[in-house]
């Protein structure tokens, strides 16, 4: 396996994990989680390496988070740019033309990957790549209904409160106002929108976009012991996607919590099998 680091958009980098020899491989991007707030691409490095060892070119990219003063619209646009860049970044590892790209995301990264897969917005002006063909999306423990988060509040361990207080001091007071209020204020900070701003809110909510691009396939993976992003998010998103005409597979992994959904031993073969079967 080879790993190289490339700047795919000004100030944003991706690690390209690929088999040692060029071949006819699927191409997949990976987008990390950590509540849209903090985190980096190293969270999914092990999974990217596993996928490359199983015959895929895995492009593990970053996006600006709330810590870097970004909002959801910009984050999703950067994930779109990563998908557009992936065929170019994978070219040296392929023997033929680049295939359609798969977008994988974990936790909040799954939300962003879903938006990037279902959006019809243009790429951001700073993206130096032309849009490519998207095959579909793989979501690991994603929150696909922002309205549900707005109305249900924050699970006790949704945030690493101490880390956030250190990195984002202006959030410290939010976390002291109760779960529901904190989540509402946090989402407002992320989006700049309130729930009565229906047009903008809908464009940030994958569940409301599920009827778009029915030719794109989806694999949604959740754990039956995930108490951070409950399995209902994947189940309801799968129902909406199926109603929208998509090919959808949903996997609920037994005895698996939220953190374990990045474990290649639990999810790696599910991903490989799905991509091979849908390609």
Buried (B, 14 or more C-beta within 10 A) or exposed (E): EEBEEBEBBEEBBBBBBBBEEBEEBBBBBBBBBBBBBBBBBEBBBBBBBBBBBBBBBBBBBBBBBBBEEBBBBBBBBBBBBBBBBBBBBBEEBBEEEBBBBBBBBBBBBBBBBBBBBBBEEEBBEEBBBEEBEBBBBBBBBBBBBBBBBBEBBBBEEBBBBEEBBEBBEEBEEBBEEEBEBBBBBBBBBBBEBEBEEEEBBBBBBBBBBBEBBEEBBBBBBBBEEBEBBBBBBBBBBBBBBBEBBBBBBBBBBEEBBBBBBBBBEBBBEBBBEBBEEBB
